[in-house]
Amino acid sequence: MFPSIARGLSVRAAKVLVLAMAMTGAMAAKASAALPETTLVLDVLATDPTWGQESPPGWPVNFPVKDAPGYSLYDIAINRDSAEAPTSVAMYKWSGTVDTQTEQQFRAGLVRKVDVSGAALTQKSSTNVLKALEREFAIAISRSSPSRIIVSFSGHGSPQVFFDETLLLSDSRKLLAYVRAQAPKATVVLDTSTNCNNGFYEFAALYPGLVDYIVASEKEVGGFSIDNATIDQWLKIRNPTVFDQVWRSTNTTSKSLETLVSNDRKVWELELANIQVAGINKEQSISVYDMHHFNSFIRAMKSLPSPSISNVMSFPNNDYSDSYPAYDIGAYVLSQGNANLQSSFTKFRIYYSSTQDLVPWTDDTKGFSIFGSDLGAL
C-alpha cells in the first residue's frame, strides 16, 4: 500500500509501519487534488537569553531551505527575557538556503518586529503575542497565496502548552482561526512533531474545524544522542533539514504527511544504538491526526458503556512527566474487538510509527493519550 515507505526500511519495520497506517476518504480526496501545491511554512520558535539570542543566533539553520519551487518558509521568533516573559515577536525571510550567517545577513532577513509586554503567560502578554503573530502571519500569507499552510513550532510542548507557554490555549485557537480566515481554501497542518506530549485528547480537542491535520507524539520527543559518524546520514533524513523535500510542490498532502512519519522512523533506525540506552526517551513515536474525523471518533468512544471507558486506565502513559496520571486511548481501542471503534480510530489517527518494535517499552501506547481527570469527557 505504501511502497515509498517500504523501500529503505527493514522488512519487519516496513510491515509494522504499513499496518499502522490507514488512508481515509478525506486523505484520498486530498491526494487527487490538482498539483502542483504551493506550501507556506510558518515556523515559530521561542528564544531566551540563554538560547537563540546570540549574535547571530544559530536557529535559522534548523530549517535551512527557505525557498524552493512552490515552497516558502518564514521564521518567526518569540523573544523572551530571563523570566520567560515575551519581549518581541520578529518575523524573518531569507532566500535560498541558509547554512551559516553573519550578524549582517541575519538582520537583513527581518521583515517585521513588534515589541510586546506583559508577565509570562498572562492574558496581557498572550494577547500581545497573538496580535503580533496575526499581523506577521497575514503578511506571509498575502505574499505566498498558498494552497497549504504548515504552522510549525520548534520547542517544548505538552497537552496544556502552545508555543512554549507564550500563548494561552484560548488564544492559540484564535490564531489558527485567523490563519483559516486568511486562507479559507488552504489545507492547514499544525506540526508539533518536535514537541513532547502534544499527542493528547486535551490538545487535539481544541482544534477541530481550525486545522485539517495535526502531527504530534504522545511521548517525549528526542532526548537521544546522534553519533558523529552518522551525522551526514541523519541530516539527509531529519525532517527540518529536508522540509522542502517533504513538502515539495509535486507531493500531495497525503504523501507529505506519510514522508514525515517515515523520516522519523528512519532516524530511529539509524540511531538505534543510542535510543536503546536513552532511558525513557527510547519510547519514540509520531502520529498524524485527520481532524475531519476527530468528532466522529469521540462520538464512537462516548457510545461505549461507562465500564468500558474505565478500562482505558489499563493502558498508562507514564512518559508524561507532569504530576497528572495519563492513559492511552489508542492502545485501549486497538486492544478491543470492536471493529467499528477501531475503524473510527484509524480514520482519525491516519499515520503512526514508533520504536515499540525496536526496543522494549514500559508502557503500551499507540499514539493518542488522555489525562485521567478527563476520562469523564468520553
N, C-alpha and C positions, 0 to 999 in steps of 0.2 A: 504493500500500500504506500510506503514511504521509501522508495529506493534511494533517494538522495541522502537519507539518514543512514540507511543500512550500509552504504558504501563508506569505508573508513573506520567502521566500528567492529568490534569483535562480534561473532555470530550471536553469542548469548546476549551481549549488550544491545545489539540491533533488535533482537526479538523482544527484549524487555521494553525497549522504547516504543517499538511499533505497537505492541499490545497495549501500552499505556495511553496511546493517542487515539482520538476519535475525531472524525471530521463531521461537523454538523451541517445542516442545510444552509444555515446562515453563512458558515465559512465557505461552503461551496459556491454560494451566490457571490461572495467577495472574490473568490478565485476566478470567476468568469467575468469579472468586471473588466472594462476596457483598459488596456495598457497603452502607453507607459504611465506609471504612477509618478506623482510629484510629492516628495516627502519633506516635511519640515520637522526638524528635531529641535525641541526646546529643552536643553539640558541645564538643569538647575543644580547648584551646589551651595552649601553654607560654609563660609570661612570664619576664622577667628584669629587672634594674634599669634597663636601657636601653629597654625596651618593655613596656607592659602593666601596669606597677605605678605609673602616675601616680595623682594624687588629684583626681578619679576617673579611671580608665583609659578609653580610647576604644573598647576592643574590644567592649563589649556591643552597640554599634550595628552590628557587622558582620553579624549575623543579627538585624535589628531586630524582626521579628514573633515574639513569644514565645508567643502563643496565637491560635488560630483554631478554628472548629468542626472537631473531630476531629483537632486538631493541637496538640502541646505541645512546647516546646523548653526544655531545661536547658543552661546554660552551665557548663562545668567548667574551672577554671583550675589548671594545674600550675605553681606559682610556684617560681622558681629563683633562686639567688644569682648573684653575678658570675662564679663558676666553673662555672655551669650545673648545680650540684647542686640537686636538688629540696628545697624547704623546707616546702611545704604544698600540699595539694590542697583546693580550695574549690569548692563547687557553689552556683550561684545560680539562682533562679527569679523572673522578673519577669512581670507581667501585661501583656496587650495588646501595644503597640508601643513600643519604646524608640528615640527619635530623639536624645535628649540626656539627660544625667543630672547631678544634683548628687552630691556625695560621700554625702550622707544617703540619697538614693534608691539609690545603688549598694550601700551597706551594708545597706539594707533587704531586698535580694534574697537575702542569704546564707541558704542552707538548712543547710549543714554545712561545717565547715572542719577538716581533720585535719593536724596538724603531722607532717612526715616528716623523716628524716635519712639521711645516707649520702653518700659522694662520688658525683660524676656517673657514671651508668651502671655502677654496681656491683651485685652481686646484692642487697646490703642495701637500697640506695636503690630499686632496681626492685621488690623485694618490698614495701617500704613503700608505694610509689605504687600498686602493684597492689591491695593490701588496702584502701587508701583509696578507690580508684575502684570496687572491688566494692561497698563499703558505700553509696557515693553512687549508683551505678547502680541498686542494689536499691531505694533509696528512690524514685527517679524511676519505675522500672518498676511498683512497687506502687501508686503514685499514679495511673498512667495506664492500666493494663490494655491495652496497645497490641496491635494486630494486626500492626504492623510497627515495627521499631526501626532508626533510622538512626544509626550510630556515625560521627560526622564529626570529622575533625581539621583544624584551620586552622593550618598552619605548614609547616615544612620536611620533606622526605621523601627517601627513596632506597630501593633494594631491601633494604637492611640496617638500616632505621631505622623505629621505631614511636613515635609521639607525640614526635617531635623528640628522640630518644635519652633519654627518661625511663623507658622500659620496655624491658627486654631482649626479644628476639623470642620467646623461650620463654614469657615472662610475658604477652606480647600474646595468645598462644594461650589461656592460662589465663583471661585477661579475657574473651575472646569466648566461650569455653566457659561461663563464668559467666553471661554475658548469655543464651546459649542455654538454660541450665538454669533461669534465672529466668522465661523466657517461651518455653517449648518449642514453642508453636504459632505464634509470631510469625515473620514474614519479617524476616531481619536483613540489612541493607545496610551494608557498610563503604565509606564515601565518603571517598576520599583525592584527590578531583579537584582540590583546590587545592595539592597537594603535587607536587614534582618526582620523576620517575623511580620511581614505585611500580608502573608497568605492566610488571613483570618476572616471569619464571618464579619466581625465588627468593622473591619476596614472595607471589605467589598460592599457591605450593605449601604455604605454612604453614596455609592456612585452609579447605581442603575439609571439609565437614561442620560447620564452625563458623559460616560466613556463607553466605547464599544468593547474594549478588551483591557484586562489588567494582567501584567506579568509580575509574579511575586513568588515568594517562598515562605512556607510556614516554619522554616528553620533559620538558624543563624547562618549568614552567608559569608563565605570566605573563611579567614582565620587559619589557613594552612599556608605553608611557605612554598615558594617557587624556586626550583633548582636553577643555579646559574647555567647549567648545561642545557636546560630546556627552555630558556627564556625566548630564544628566537622562534621555536615552535609554538610557545604559549602566545606570543604576540600575533601569530597568524590565525589563531582561533579565538582569542579573547574578544568578547563581544564589543566593548567600547572601542577597541583598536580597529575592528573591521565593521563598524556600524554602517558605514556607507555601502558595504557589500551586502550586509544583511538586508538593508532597506533599499537596495538598488531599484531603479525605476522599472526594470523588467520583472521584478519579483511581485507576485500577488501578496496581499497582506497575509494570507494563509501560509504561503511559502516563507515569508519573512519571520513570522512567529515560530514556525517549525524550525527554522535555522537558529533562532535564538536559543531554543531548547537544546538542539543537537550540539551547538558550540559549547554550551556549558558542560554537556556530557563528555565531549572530547577533552576539555580541560581537566575534568576529574580523572579521566583515564590516564592522561599524560602525567598528572601529579599524584597518582595513586599512592605511591610510597609515602609521600608527605601527609596525605589525607589519613592513611592508616594509623598514624601516630598523633593525630590532631585533637585527641580528646573528643569533647562534644562536637567540635567542628567537623568531625568526619562525616556527620549526618548532613549532607548537602542535598538540596532539591530545587526544582524550578517548575512552576506551573503557569499555564495561560488560562485565564477565565474569560469565557464568552459571556459578557454581561447581558446580552439579549436573553439568556436562559437562566439568569440568576433567580428571578422571581418564581419561575416555574419549578425550579429545583427546591426552593424553600417551601413552596406550597406542597410539594411531594413529601418533604420532611414533616411538615405540620399535619399531614393526613395520617401519620403513623400514630398508633396508640401511645399514650404517655409512658407506659413502662418501657416501650421500645426506645424512646428518646433517652431515657436514663442510661441505657446500655452504651451510649456514646462514652460514658465515663470509664468504660473498659479499655479505652484507647487514649492514654495520657500523652500529652506533648510536653514533656519536661524540658525540652530545649528552650522554651520560652523562659527568659531569665528573670522576669519580674516576679513579684510575690503572688501573682494570680494563678490558680490552677487552670490548666488548659487541656483540651481534649481534641482529638482529630475526627472530624466528621467524615472525611474521605475514607479513612481506614474502617470506620464503622460501616459506612454504606457498602463498601466493597466486600465486607465480611458477611453480609446478609445475602439471602437467596431471593431477594426482591428484584426481579428483572426490571420493573417499571422505575423503581427508585434508582437503580444503578444506571439505567438509561438516561434519566433526567440529570444525574450527576455528571456523566461523561459528555453530555451535551453542554454542560456548564464548564467543567474543567477539561478543556479540549486537548491540551497538550500537557504532558508531565514526564519528568525523568528525575531520578535520584541515584544516590550511591548505595541504596539499600541492598542491591545485589552484588556490590563490590566489597563492602566492609560490614562487620556486624553493627547493628543498630540497637540502642537501648529501647527506643520507643518505635512502635509501628505506626507511622503516619503516612498519609497518601495525598498530601498537597492542599488540605483545607481544614483549618483548625478553628476553635472557638473557646472563649473563656467559659469556665464552669458557671459563672454567675449569669451567663446569658443563655444557658440551655433552655430556660423557660420561654425564650423567644421563638423556639422551634416547636 
